[in-house]
Amino acid sequence: MVYQPNKAIHPGKTVQKTLDILGMSQKLLAERTGLSEKHISLIINGEASITADTALLFENALGGSATFWINLDKNFRTTKARLEQESRAQEDLEELDNFPYAELVKLGRVERTTKKVEKIINLWKFFGVNSLGSVRTTEAVAYRRGYNKNVNAGSLAAWLRCGEIDSGQLVLNEYNQNMLKELLPKIREMTSSLEKGFFEKIQKDFADAGVGLVAVQHLKGTKASGATRWVGDNPLIQVSIYGRDADKFWFTLFHEIGHVLLHGKKDQFISFTSGGEKTSNELRADEFAANILIPDDSYRSFVTNLDFSEKSIKDFANQEGVDVGIVVGRLKNNRWLPFGAYQHLHRKLVMNNESK
């Protein structure tokens, strides 16, 4: 553990102590260094710094290396700044319980500590802010309006920030809308296979089309399944590793793609797992995802037969070339099946970055 002094001691005190040991006056030090007596007095009284030039003069006049004198001043200023930061952090303590610190520790996003002030400072670094109060005024709060009232704004902001940080590791081409559209059949085809490393393959294809794609571990209280926003000139799609049903992941992914293709750069969206009345833009994205995964004409023909046996559902899924869970999920959403039906047909996802 690195020692952290709880008091900032100006190097001027060491200068005076050294003068006392040497039996030297401030006037004599001024003569030996060529500095004015006033400047020497300012240093000793903590009103002036020891610069590199002054450190070299002290090396000859008082002994000790120039590095020693420079480090005294550097350590003083660093300690002073840290103590001032800790003092400001005290003002943010009431905000701490609004953020999922323990979960962020488990995900390796912030350092483990039992000290509340250190937690505050670590959260500042994580969010890239100097006050947690400013986080409450970010898009996370705006996103939750009109949605589930049980959404925790701090957790949601943390989840979004994780996506923003992870997206910084992506190398994206210039956004190409036509390339993104051309990817849709390929991604849809993946739903029926769920081959190993499927997410990384989609992520690379998206990057080639200039779209960022990140998967972030679910945080309690977010109730978010996905989010879409623009970072610079590139759209960023963020999906939550929430639950394990593959069909929910695919619907969320195509829903967010719908936002990119249907709505403007200034629009930002979060898709919640449940609760709240959906806006017209959310409904349009839902329709886009549903129709891409199972074309409306095919779906209407299937439900008209009113045969929802397991065999019939599997045959229809094979005919459409999609995961059978997608068909089951659509039928449940449209109330053709009860929620608990055919649970074994909902395949589970295993994503390579799930443990991150």
C-alpha positions in Angstrom: 0.0 0.0 0.0 1.4 3.4 -1.0 1.8 5.8 2.0 -0.6 8.8 1.7 0.3 11.7 4.0 -2.7 13.4 5.6 -1.0 16.8 5.6 0.7 18.8 2.9 4.1 20.2 4.1 5.5 23.0 2.0 9.2 22.6 1.1 9.9 26.0 2.7 9.8 24.3 6.1 12.6 22.0 5.0 14.6 25.0 3.8 14.2 26.8 7.1 15.1 23.6 9.0 18.3 23.2 6.9 19.2 26.9 7.5 18.9 26.3 11.3 21.1 23.2 11.1 23.7 25.0 9.1 23.4 28.2 11.2 22.8 30.2 8.0 20.6 33.2 7.8 18.1 33.9 5.0 20.2 36.9 4.0 23.3 34.7 3.5 21.3 32.2 1.5 20.1 35.0 -0.7 23.7 36.1 -1.3 24.9 32.5 -2.0 22.1 31.8 -4.5 21.7 35.2 -6.0 18.0 35.3 -5.1 16.4 38.2 -3.4 15.8 38.0 0.4 12.1 38.6 -0.4 12.0 35.6 -2.7 13.7 33.4 -0.1 11.2 34.6 2.5 8.3 33.7 0.2 9.6 30.2 -0.2 10.1 29.7 3.5 6.6 31.0 4.3 5.0 28.7 1.7 4.1 31.5 -0.7 6.5 30.5 -3.6 7.5 27.3 -5.2 10.9 25.7 -5.7 11.4 25.7 -9.4 14.0 23.7 -11.3 16.4 26.7 -11.4 15.9 27.3 -7.7 16.5 23.7 -6.9 19.9 23.8 -8.7 20.8 26.9 -6.6 19.8 25.2 -3.4 21.8 22.1 -4.4 25.0 24.2 -4.3 24.1 26.4 -1.3 22.3 24.0 1.0 23.4 20.6 -0.1 21.1 17.8 -1.3 20.4 17.2 -4.9 18.3 19.4 -7.2 16.0 16.4 -7.6 15.5 16.3 -3.8 14.4 19.9 -3.7 12.2 19.5 -6.8 10.6 16.4 -5.4 9.8 18.2 -2.1 7.8 20.8 -4.0 6.2 18.2 -6.3 5.1 16.0 -3.4 3.7 19.1 -1.6 1.6 20.1 -4.5 0.4 16.5 -5.2 -0.5 16.0 -1.6 -2.3 19.4 -1.4 -4.3 18.6 -4.5 -5.2 15.1 -3.3 -6.4 16.5 0.1 -8.5 19.1 -1.6 -10.0 16.4 -3.8 -10.8 14.3 -0.8 -12.4 17.3 0.8 -14.6 17.8 -2.3 -15.4 14.1 -2.3 -16.9 14.5 1.2 -19.6 16.6 -0.4 -20.6 13.8 -2.6 -21.0 11.1 0.0 -24.8 11.3 0.0 -24.7 10.3 -3.7 -22.8 7.1 -3.1 -25.7 4.8 -2.4 -27.2 5.8 -5.8 -24.5 3.9 -7.6 -23.8 0.1 -7.8 -20.3 0.3 -6.5 -20.1 -3.4 -5.4 -21.2 -4.6 -8.8 -18.7 -2.4 -10.6 -16.0 -3.9 -8.4 -17.0 -7.4 -9.4 -16.9 -6.4 -13.1 -13.4 -4.9 -12.6 -14.6 -1.4 -13.5 -13.5 0.3 -10.2 -11.1 -0.6 -7.5 -12.2 -2.4 -4.3 -12.0 -0.2 -1.2 -13.9 0.1 2.1 -13.3 3.9 2.3 -16.3 5.9 1.2 -14.2 8.9 0.0 -12.0 6.6 -2.1 -15.2 5.1 -3.6 -16.4 8.6 -4.6 -13.1 9.4 -6.3 -13.0 6.1 -8.1 -16.5 6.7 -9.4 -15.4 10.2 -10.6 -12.6 8.5 -12.6 -15.0 5.9 -13.9 -17.6 8.4 -15.1 -15.0 11.0 -16.1 -16.5 13.7 -13.9 -15.6 15.7 -10.8 -19.0 15.5 -9.2 -21.5 12.6 -9.0 -24.2 15.2 -9.0 -23.5 15.9 -12.6 -24.1 12.3 -13.5 -27.7 12.6 -12.3 -28.3 15.2 -15.0 -27.0 13.0 -17.8 -29.0 11.2 -20.4 -29.6 8.3 -18.0 -32.3 10.4 -16.2 -33.9 11.5 -19.5 -33.9 7.9 -20.7 -35.9 6.7 -17.8 -38.8 9.2 -18.3 -41.9 7.5 -19.5 -40.6 4.1 -18.6 -40.4 1.8 -15.6 -40.4 3.9 -12.5 -38.3 1.4 -10.7 -35.3 2.1 -12.9 -32.3 3.3 -10.8 -30.8 6.3 -12.6 -27.3 5.7 -11.1 -27.2 2.1 -12.1 -28.4 3.0 -15.6 -25.8 5.7 -15.9 -23.1 3.2 -14.8 -24.3 0.6 -17.4 -24.3 3.2 -20.2 -20.8 4.4 -19.1 -19.5 0.8 -19.3 -20.7 0.7 -22.9 -19.1 4.0 -23.7 -15.7 2.9 -22.2 -15.8 -0.5 -24.1 -16.7 1.2 -27.4 -13.4 3.1 -27.1 -11.6 -0.1 -27.8 -13.4 -0.6 -31.1 -11.9 0.4 -34.4 -14.7 1.6 -36.6 -14.9 2.5 -40.3 -16.9 5.4 -41.5 -20.6 4.7 -41.0 -22.2 3.1 -44.1 -25.9 2.7 -43.9 -26.1 0.4 -47.0 -23.5 -1.9 -45.6 -25.5 -2.2 -42.3 -28.7 -3.0 -44.3 -26.8 -5.7 -46.3 -25.7 -7.3 -43.0 -29.3 -8.0 -41.8 -29.8 -11.3 -43.7 -26.5 -12.6 -42.5 -27.2 -11.8 -38.9 -30.7 -13.2 -39.1 -29.2 -16.5 -40.4 -26.9 -16.6 -37.3 -30.0 -16.9 -35.1 -30.5 -20.5 -36.1 -27.0 -21.7 -35.5 -25.5 -19.7 -32.5 -22.1 -20.8 -33.6 -19.2 -20.2 -31.2 -17.9 -16.7 -31.3 -21.0 -15.4 -33.1 -21.0 -12.1 -31.1 -17.4 -11.3 -32.1 -18.2 -12.0 -35.7 -21.2 -9.7 -35.6 -19.1 -7.1 -33.8 -16.5 -7.1 -36.5 -19.0 -6.9 -39.3 -20.7 -4.0 -37.6 -17.3 -2.3 -37.2 -16.7 -2.6 -40.9 -20.0 -0.9 -41.5 -19.0 1.8 -39.0 -21.3 0.7 -36.2 -20.1 0.1 -32.7 -21.5 -3.0 -30.9 -20.8 -3.8 -27.2 -22.3 -6.2 -24.8 -22.3 -5.1 -21.1 -23.1 -7.2 -18.1 -26.5 -6.3 -16.6 -26.5 -4.2 -13.5 -29.3 -4.5 -10.9 -31.9 -1.7 -11.2 -31.2 -0.8 -14.9 -33.9 -3.0 -16.4 -32.3 -2.2 -19.8 -32.0 -4.7 -22.6 -30.3 -2.4 -25.1 -29.4 1.2 -26.0 -28.6 3.2 -29.1 -26.8 6.4 -29.3 -24.4 8.2 -31.6 -20.8 8.8 -30.5 -19.4 11.3 -33.0 -20.3 10.2 -36.5 -20.8 6.5 -35.6 -23.8 4.8 -34.1 -23.2 2.7 -30.9 -25.5 -0.2 -30.1 -25.2 -1.5 -26.6 -26.9 -4.8 -25.5 -27.3 -6.1 -22.0 -26.1 -9.6 -20.9 -29.4 -10.0 -19.1 -31.0 -13.4 -18.7 -29.9 -16.1 -21.1 -32.7 -16.4 -23.6 -31.2 -16.2 -27.1 -34.5 -15.0 -28.7 -34.6 -11.9 -26.4 -31.0 -11.0 -27.4 -31.8 -11.3 -31.1 -34.9 -9.2 -30.8 -33.1 -6.5 -28.8 -30.2 -6.4 -31.4 -32.6 -6.0 -34.3 -34.7 -3.5 -32.4 -31.6 -1.3 -31.8 -30.5 -1.7 -35.5 -34.0 -0.4 -36.2 -33.3 2.8 -34.2 -30.1 3.3 -36.2 -31.8 2.9 -39.5 -35.1 4.6 -38.8 -34.2 7.6 -36.5 -31.8 10.5 -36.5 -28.3 11.0 -35.1 -29.6 13.2 -32.3 -32.0 10.6 -31.1 -30.9 8.4 -28.2 -32.8 5.3 -27.0 -32.9 2.7 -24.3 -35.0 -0.4 -24.5 -36.3 -1.6 -21.2 -37.1 -5.2 -20.3 -40.6 -4.3 -19.1 -42.8 -1.5 -17.8 -43.9 1.8 -19.1 -45.8 3.0 -22.1 -43.7 2.8 -25.3 -43.2 5.8 -27.6 -44.0 5.8 -31.3 -40.3 5.4 -32.1 -40.0 2.4 -29.8 -43.0 0.8 -31.4 -41.5 1.4 -34.9 -38.3 -0.3 -33.8 -40.3 -3.2 -32.4 -42.1 -3.6 -35.7 -38.8 -3.4 -37.6 -37.3 -6.2 -35.5 -40.3 -8.4 -35.6 -40.7 -8.1 -39.3 -37.0 -8.8 -40.0 -36.9 -11.9 -37.8 -40.3 -13.2 -39.0 -41.8 -11.5 -42.1 -45.4 -10.4 -41.3 -46.9 -12.3 -44.2 -45.3 -15.6 -43.2 -46.3 -15.0 -39.5 -49.9 -14.2 -40.3 -50.2 -17.3 -42.5 -48.8 -19.4 -39.7 -51.1 -18.1 -36.9 -54.1 -18.4 -39.1 -53.8 -22.2 -38.9 -54.1 -22.0 -35.1 -51.7 -25.0 -34.8 -49.3 -24.1 -32.0 -48.0 -27.6 -31.3 -44.3 -28.0 -30.7 -43.8 -29.8 -34.0 -45.7 -27.1 -35.9 -43.6 -24.3 -34.3 -40.3 -26.1 -35.0 -41.3 -26.7 -38.6 -42.2 -23.1 -39.1 -38.9 -22.0 -37.5 -37.0 -24.3 -39.8 -39.0 -23.0 -42.8 -38.1 -19.4 -41.9 -34.5 -20.2 -41.0 -34.6 -18.6 -37.5 -34.1 -19.9 -34.0 -37.3 -21.6 -32.7 -37.2 -19.5 -29.6 -37.9 -16.4 -31.7 -41.1 -18.0 -33.0 -42.1 -18.9 -29.4 -41.3 -15.5 -28.1 -43.4 -13.8 -30.9 -46.4 -16.1 -30.1 -46.1 -15.3 -26.4 -45.9 -11.6 -27.1 -49.0 -11.7 -29.2 -50.8 -13.8 -26.6 -51.1 -16.9 -28.8 -49.2 -18.8 -26.1 -49.1 -18.4 -22.3 -45.9 -17.1 -20.9 -44.8 -20.5 -19.4 -45.3 -22.5 -22.6 -42.4 -24.3 -24.3 -39.8 -22.8 -22.0 -37.4 -25.6 -23.2 -37.4 -24.1 -26.7 -35.8 -20.8 -25.5 -32.2 -21.5 -26.1 -29.6 -20.1 -23.8 -26.8 -17.7 -24.8 -23.1 -18.1 -23.9 -21.1 -15.1 -24.9 -17.3 -15.0 -24.8 -17.2 -11.7 -22.9 -19.9 -12.7 -20.4 -17.4 -12.9 -17.5 -16.0 -9.5 -18.1 
